Structures are given as C-alpha cells and as structure tokens.
Amino acid sequence: MLFALGWWSFVDGLAILWNLQDRFVSPGIEDWVPGIITTFGMIIVNLIDKEALKGGYSGFDDEFMWRARLFLFLGFAMMAGGLSGSVAVLVTKYIYNENMLDIWNMYLGITDVAQCILIMSSTAMLWLVQSTYHENDFRI
C-alpha cells in the first residue's frame, strides 16, 4: 500500500506540473531516477531470505551467508542513494532555482522525496512482517 502510494504521489506531481499554466521547470529523467533506484533497492532487499542472513541453512557455507549480506547492503545502499538523489534534485532543481519557484512548481520535487520515503517505509514494513512470521505460521 505504501509502495503504491509513493508511486501515485509521484505521478500526481507529474500531472500537476504538466498542467500548470505558468510552469518554469520541466520534468526530466532526473526526476524519475531516484524513485526507480529506490524501487530496485526495495526489490533486492525483499528478495533476500532472512534465514540466509543468519546462516540457518545447513547445506551452505559461510560464503553464501556473506553474499546474502552483501546483497542486503547493496539493496539498502540503493534505497539510501535514491532518497539522497531525490533530496539533491529537490534542492538543486526546485529550491535553488533562479526563478524563485512557487509551491506548485516545486510540487514534483516534494513528491519525489515523499515517493522515496514511502517506498523505504514499505520496505521496512515488509521486512518486519516477513521477519515475524515463519513459513508455517500464516493464518487466514
């Protein structure tokens, strides 16, 4: 739900910016990239089995656990990079603009940061839910 809300807010920011009569900035690839990188980081983090991080598999060596932790780090690094990229785009493109943009022209930059925060929140929620339930504990 948070993941969909994040992408919905970004699309809302795009729609509002494109329909402005007095638009001073145009959306570009730099507005899309932070959300895409954060989404890839979320996918990587949530694809990692939690038992592989603990070394809970009896047939695998320590190198398997090391690789799982490396991919977990890369996933979190991608999410942090996406968030910092969205903040950098907000500051450099929308806040420090020579035209002194109003809130509606800055709205896409704000929704870009909100998108990354919501995607990271959905990752944390999914990680916690997956960690609390075991395979046989699902109840409908």
C-alpha atoms as an extended CHARMM CRD file, in Angstrom:
* protein
*
       140  EXT
         1         1  MET       CA              0.0000000000        0.0000000000        0.0000000000  PROA      1               0.0000000000
         2         2  LEU       CA              2.7920000000        2.4240000000        0.8750000000  PROA      2               0.0000000000
         3         3  PHE       CA              4.6640000000        1.4440000000       -2.2780000000  PROA      3               0.0000000000
         4         4  ALA       CA              1.6390000000        2.2190000000       -4.4630000000  PROA      4               0.0000000000
         5         5  LEU       CA              1.0110000000        5.4580000000       -2.5700000000  PROA      5               0.0000000000
         6         6  GLY       CA              4.6110000000        6.5110000000       -3.2290000000  PROA      6               0.0000000000
         7         7  TRP       CA              4.3550000000        5.9790000000       -6.9680000000  PROA      7               0.0000000000
         8         8  TRP       CA              0.8860000000        7.5350000000       -7.0250000000  PROA      8               0.0000000000
         9         9  SER       CA              2.1840000000       10.6900000000       -5.3420000000  PROA      9               0.0000000000
        10        10  PHE       CA              4.9670000000       10.9380000000       -7.9180000000  PROA      10              0.0000000000
        11        11  VAL       CA              2.5320000000       10.5660000000      -10.8260000000  PROA      11              0.0000000000
        12        12  ASP       CA              0.3240000000       13.1710000000       -9.1460000000  PROA      12              0.0000000000
        13        13  GLY       CA              3.2880000000       15.5440000000       -9.0270000000  PROA      13              0.0000000000
        14        14  LEU       CA              3.9540000000       14.9320000000      -12.7200000000  PROA      14              0.0000000000
        15        15  ALA       CA              0.3190000000       15.5630000000      -13.6240000000  PROA      15              0.0000000000
        16        16  ILE       CA              0.1540000000       18.7960000000      -11.6500000000  PROA      16              0.0000000000
        17        17  LEU       CA              3.4190000000       20.1070000000      -13.0860000000  PROA      17              0.0000000000
        18        18  TRP       CA              2.4450000000       19.2920000000      -16.6720000000  PROA      18              0.0000000000
        19        19  ASN       CA             -0.9220000000       21.0520000000      -16.2890000000  PROA      19              0.0000000000
        20        20  LEU       CA              0.4510000000       24.2810000000      -14.8150000000  PROA      20              0.0000000000
        21        21  GLN       CA             -0.1040000000       27.3460000000      -16.9630000000  PROA      21              0.0000000000
        22        22  ASP       CA              2.9750000000       29.1750000000      -15.6450000000  PROA      22              0.0000000000
        23        23  ARG       CA              5.4300000000       26.2610000000      -15.4830000000  PROA      23              0.0000000000
        24        24  PHE       CA              9.0570000000       27.3200000000      -15.0170000000  PROA      24              0.0000000000
        25        25  VAL       CA             10.6540000000       23.8550000000      -14.8900000000  PROA      25              0.0000000000
        26        26  SER       CA             10.0630000000       20.7740000000      -16.9770000000  PROA      26              0.0000000000
        27        27  PRO       CA             10.1890000000       17.2430000000      -15.6010000000  PROA      27              0.0000000000
        28        28  GLY       CA             13.1210000000       15.2020000000      -16.8260000000  PROA      28              0.0000000000
        29        29  ILE       CA             14.8570000000       11.9050000000      -16.2880000000  PROA      29              0.0000000000
        30        30  GLU       CA             16.4520000000       13.2770000000      -13.1210000000  PROA      30              0.0000000000
        31        31  ASP       CA             13.0050000000       13.2750000000      -11.5280000000  PROA      31              0.0000000000
        32        32  TRP       CA             12.3780000000        9.6220000000      -12.3860000000  PROA      32              0.0000000000
        33        33  VAL       CA             15.7350000000        8.0540000000      -11.4880000000  PROA      33              0.0000000000
        34        34  PRO       CA             15.6030000000        8.3300000000       -7.6450000000  PROA      34              0.0000000000
        35        35  GLY       CA             12.2750000000        6.5090000000       -7.4760000000  PROA      35              0.0000000000
        36        36  ILE       CA             13.4310000000        3.8090000000       -9.8570000000  PROA      36              0.0000000000
        37        37  ILE       CA             16.6610000000        3.2460000000       -7.9100000000  PROA      37              0.0000000000
        38        38  THR       CA             14.7480000000        3.1210000000       -4.6230000000  PROA      38              0.0000000000
        39        39  THR       CA             12.3230000000        0.6010000000       -6.1360000000  PROA      39              0.0000000000
        40        40  PHE       CA             15.1820000000       -1.6320000000       -7.3080000000  PROA      40              0.0000000000
        41        41  GLY       CA             16.6940000000       -1.4110000000       -3.8150000000  PROA      41              0.0000000000
        42        42  MET       CA             13.3650000000       -2.4610000000       -2.3280000000  PROA      42              0.0000000000
        43        43  ILE       CA             13.1590000000       -5.4490000000       -4.6550000000  PROA      43              0.0000000000
        44        44  ILE       CA             16.6940000000       -6.5640000000       -3.7770000000  PROA      44              0.0000000000
        45        45  VAL       CA             16.1190000000       -6.2350000000       -0.0230000000  PROA      45              0.0000000000
        46        46  ASN       CA             12.8360000000       -8.1160000000       -0.0600000000  PROA      46              0.0000000000
        47        47  LEU       CA             14.1200000000      -10.9490000000       -2.2420000000  PROA      47              0.0000000000
        48        48  ILE       CA             16.7340000000      -11.9290000000        0.3260000000  PROA      48              0.0000000000
        49        49  ASP       CA             15.7360000000      -14.8380000000        2.5370000000  PROA      49              0.0000000000
        50        50  LYS       CA             16.0930000000      -13.9490000000        6.2150000000  PROA      50              0.0000000000
        51        51  GLU       CA             17.4390000000      -17.4050000000        7.0900000000  PROA      51              0.0000000000
        52        52  ALA       CA             20.3250000000      -16.8920000000        4.6680000000  PROA      52              0.0000000000
        53        53  LEU       CA             21.4320000000      -13.8590000000        6.6960000000  PROA      53              0.0000000000
        54        54  LYS       CA             21.5450000000      -15.8900000000        9.9000000000  PROA      54              0.0000000000
        55        55  GLY       CA             23.3240000000      -18.8370000000        8.3520000000  PROA      55              0.0000000000
        56        56  GLY       CA             20.3500000000      -21.0410000000        9.0840000000  PROA      56              0.0000000000
        57        57  TYR       CA             20.8100000000      -23.3220000000        6.0970000000  PROA      57              0.0000000000
        58        58  SER       CA             22.7820000000      -26.4570000000        6.8340000000  PROA      58              0.0000000000
        59        59  GLY       CA             23.9260000000      -27.2040000000        3.2870000000  PROA      59              0.0000000000
        60        60  PHE       CA             25.5690000000      -23.8670000000        2.5640000000  PROA      60              0.0000000000
        61        61  ASP       CA             28.9050000000      -22.4460000000        3.5460000000  PROA      61              0.0000000000
        62        62  ASP       CA             29.8440000000      -19.0750000000        5.0150000000  PROA      62              0.0000000000
        63        63  GLU       CA             30.3170000000      -17.6240000000        1.5470000000  PROA      63              0.0000000000
        64        64  PHE       CA             26.5850000000      -17.9990000000        0.8840000000  PROA      64              0.0000000000
        65        65  MET       CA             25.7840000000      -16.0240000000        4.0410000000  PROA      65              0.0000000000
        66        66  TRP       CA             28.3840000000      -13.4040000000        3.0830000000  PROA      66              0.0000000000
        67        67  ARG       CA             26.8000000000      -12.9730000000       -0.3820000000  PROA      67              0.0000000000
        68        68  ALA       CA             23.3340000000      -12.6010000000        1.1210000000  PROA      68              0.0000000000
        69        69  ARG       CA             24.6040000000       -9.8850000000        3.4460000000  PROA      69              0.0000000000
        70        70  LEU       CA             26.3880000000       -8.1740000000        0.5690000000  PROA      70              0.0000000000
        71        71  PHE       CA             23.1910000000       -8.0700000000       -1.4850000000  PROA      71              0.0000000000
        72        72  LEU       CA             21.2890000000       -6.7820000000        1.5490000000  PROA      72              0.0000000000
        73        73  PHE       CA             23.8320000000       -3.9830000000        1.8920000000  PROA      73              0.0000000000
        74        74  LEU       CA             23.5800000000       -3.1670000000       -1.8250000000  PROA      74              0.0000000000
        75        75  GLY       CA             19.7870000000       -3.0210000000       -1.5890000000  PROA      75              0.0000000000
        76        76  PHE       CA             19.8850000000       -0.6620000000        1.3760000000  PROA      76              0.0000000000
        77        77  ALA       CA             22.5770000000        1.4210000000       -0.3400000000  PROA      77              0.0000000000
        78        78  MET       CA             20.3910000000        1.7320000000       -3.4290000000  PROA      78              0.0000000000
        79        79  MET       CA             17.4490000000        2.8860000000       -1.3270000000  PROA      79              0.0000000000
        80        80  ALA       CA             19.6020000000        5.4160000000        0.5320000000  PROA      80              0.0000000000
        81        81  GLY       CA             21.0760000000        6.6030000000       -2.7640000000  PROA      81              0.0000000000
        82        82  GLY       CA             17.6160000000        7.0420000000       -4.2390000000  PROA      82              0.0000000000
        83        83  LEU       CA             16.4810000000        9.0870000000       -1.2470000000  PROA      83              0.0000000000
        84        84  SER       CA             19.5860000000       11.2580000000       -1.2660000000  PROA      84              0.0000000000
        85        85  GLY       CA             19.2370000000       11.6910000000       -5.0350000000  PROA      85              0.0000000000
        86        86  SER       CA             15.6440000000       12.8560000000       -4.6730000000  PROA      86              0.0000000000
        87        87  VAL       CA             16.6710000000       15.3530000000       -1.9970000000  PROA      87              0.0000000000
        88        88  ALA       CA             19.5060000000       16.5670000000       -4.2400000000  PROA      88              0.0000000000
        89        89  VAL       CA             17.0830000000       17.0330000000       -7.1540000000  PROA      89              0.0000000000
        90        90  LEU       CA             14.6590000000       18.8930000000       -4.8950000000  PROA      90              0.0000000000
        91        91  VAL       CA             17.3470000000       21.2430000000       -3.6470000000  PROA      91              0.0000000000
        92        92  THR       CA             19.2520000000       21.8670000000       -6.8830000000  PROA      92              0.0000000000
        93        93  LYS       CA             16.4060000000       21.9170000000       -9.3690000000  PROA      93              0.0000000000
        94        94  TYR       CA             13.4530000000       23.2570000000       -7.4260000000  PROA      94              0.0000000000
        95        95  ILE       CA             14.5830000000       25.1590000000       -4.3140000000  PROA      95              0.0000000000
        96        96  TYR       CA             17.7040000000       26.9120000000       -5.6570000000  PROA      96              0.0000000000
        97        97  ASN       CA             16.1010000000       27.8820000000       -8.9480000000  PROA      97              0.0000000000
        98        98  GLU       CA             16.7530000000       31.3620000000      -10.3040000000  PROA      98              0.0000000000
        99        99  ASN       CA             13.0290000000       31.9020000000      -10.9780000000  PROA      99              0.0000000000
       100       100  MET       CA             12.0590000000       31.6510000000       -7.2720000000  PROA      100             0.0000000000
       101       101  LEU       CA              9.5070000000       28.8950000000       -7.8270000000  PROA      101             0.0000000000
       102       102  ASP       CA              6.1890000000       28.7780000000       -6.0380000000  PROA      102             0.0000000000
       103       103  ILE       CA              4.9330000000       25.6780000000       -4.2420000000  PROA      103             0.0000000000
       104       104  TRP       CA              3.1360000000       24.3080000000       -7.3170000000  PROA      104             0.0000000000
       105       105  ASN       CA              6.3020000000       24.4050000000       -9.4090000000  PROA      105             0.0000000000
       106       106  MET       CA              8.2100000000       22.7000000000       -6.5740000000  PROA      106             0.0000000000
       107       107  TYR       CA              5.4970000000       20.0870000000       -6.0220000000  PROA      107             0.0000000000
       108       108  LEU       CA              7.1450000000       17.4330000000       -8.1970000000  PROA      108             0.0000000000
       109       109  GLY       CA             10.3880000000       17.6870000000       -6.2200000000  PROA      109             0.0000000000
       110       110  ILE       CA              8.4610000000       17.3530000000       -2.9670000000  PROA      110             0.0000000000
       111       111  THR       CA              6.5300000000       14.3320000000       -4.2210000000  PROA      111             0.0000000000
       112       112  ASP       CA              9.7900000000       12.7700000000       -5.4270000000  PROA      112             0.0000000000
       113       113  VAL       CA             11.1700000000       12.8640000000       -1.8760000000  PROA      113             0.0000000000
       114       114  ALA       CA              7.8390000000       11.6250000000       -0.4970000000  PROA      114             0.0000000000
       115       115  GLN       CA              7.8970000000        8.7780000000       -3.0230000000  PROA      115             0.0000000000
       116       116  CYS       CA             11.2960000000        7.5550000000       -1.8610000000  PROA      116             0.0000000000
       117       117  ILE       CA             10.3150000000        7.8390000000        1.8100000000  PROA      117             0.0000000000
       118       118  LEU       CA              7.1190000000        5.8660000000        1.2200000000  PROA      118             0.0000000000
       119       119  ILE       CA              8.9450000000        3.1540000000       -0.7370000000  PROA      119             0.0000000000
       120       120  MET       CA             11.5440000000        2.8550000000        2.0240000000  PROA      120             0.0000000000
       121       121  SER       CA              8.7590000000        2.6780000000        4.6220000000  PROA      121             0.0000000000
       122       122  SER       CA              7.0420000000       -0.0860000000        2.6920000000  PROA      122             0.0000000000
       123       123  THR       CA             10.3270000000       -1.9730000000        2.5800000000  PROA      123             0.0000000000
       124       124  ALA       CA             10.7420000000       -1.6750000000        6.3420000000  PROA      124             0.0000000000
       125       125  MET       CA              7.1550000000       -2.7970000000        6.9640000000  PROA      125             0.0000000000
       126       126  LEU       CA              7.5170000000       -5.7820000000        4.6440000000  PROA      126             0.0000000000
       127       127  TRP       CA             10.8540000000       -6.7050000000        6.2260000000  PROA      127             0.0000000000
       128       128  LEU       CA              9.3260000000       -6.6450000000        9.7160000000  PROA      128             0.0000000000
       129       129  VAL       CA              6.2830000000       -8.6480000000        8.6760000000  PROA      129             0.0000000000
       130       130  GLN       CA              8.4090000000      -11.2590000000        6.9380000000  PROA      130             0.0000000000
       131       131  SER       CA             10.7020000000      -11.4860000000        9.9540000000  PROA      131             0.0000000000
       132       132  THR       CA              7.9010000000      -12.0260000000       12.4660000000  PROA      132             0.0000000000
       133       133  TYR       CA              6.1620000000      -14.8400000000       10.6140000000  PROA      133             0.0000000000
       134       134  HSD       CA              7.6880000000      -18.1930000000        9.8470000000  PROA      134             0.0000000000
       135       135  GLU       CA              6.6870000000      -20.3120000000        6.8860000000  PROA      135             0.0000000000
       136       136  ASN       CA              4.1610000000      -22.3720000000        8.8300000000  PROA      136             0.0000000000
       137       137  ASP       CA              2.6570000000      -19.5310000000       10.8430000000  PROA      137             0.0000000000
       138       138  PHE       CA              0.4670000000      -17.9770000000        8.1510000000  PROA      138             0.0000000000
       139       139  ARG       CA             -3.1370000000      -17.8870000000        9.2570000000  PROA      139             0.0000000000
       140       140  ILE       CA             -6.0060000000      -16.7640000000        7.0990000000  PROA      140             0.0000000000
